[in-house]
């Protein structure tokens, strides 16, 4: 939302910030490289890994394997 001026002040911006900021703050320990933060990318990769793990677990439980 930082690419759009005033996006944080909109109702949608407030809702998205309230939902996303607590999760993204978990990855603030990753230092920016040349002023670019890679924390959102890492957060997305972690979410993808969690999703894949849950799908595998569900397949293992209900279908006896993959």
N, C-alpha and C positions, 0 to 999 in steps of 0.2 A: 504494500500500500504506500510505501515511501515514494514510489514513482509518480503517484498522482497527488498533486497539491490539494490539501484539505480533506483527503480521504479518511484520515483518522477522526475527524470531527463529525462525520456522518453517522447515522444510527447503525448502518451496516458495519462501518469501520469500528465502532465501539463494541459491537457484538463479536466480531472476528477477533479483536484484540483481547477481549475478556476470555475467549475460548482458547486462543492459540498461544498467548504470551506465557502462561504457566508452563506449558510443555516446552516451548522454545527456550525458556530460561534455564532448563536443565542442561542445555548445551552451550551455555555462555562461557564455559571454560576453554573453548576452542578459540585460539587467537586469530584475528583477521590477518589475511595475507594481502599485502599491498592495498589495504583498506577495504577488502572484500571479505565479508563474513561467510564462512562455509557452514556455520551452525545449522541453518535451515536445511541444507542438503543432507547433513548427517542425521538430522531429525527425521527427514523423509525416508532415508535408508533404514533407520531403526524401525520406523512404523512398517515398512515393507517386510523386514525380517520378522517382526512380530506377527504380521498377517500370515506370512508363509508358514511360520511355526504353528499357528493356530489351525490353519487348514490341514496341515500334516497331522496334527494331534486329533482333529475331528475325524479325518479319514482313518486313522489308526484305531480309534475307539469304535466307530460305527461300521467300518467296512473291513476291518481286520488287516489293514495295510494299504499300501499305495500301489 
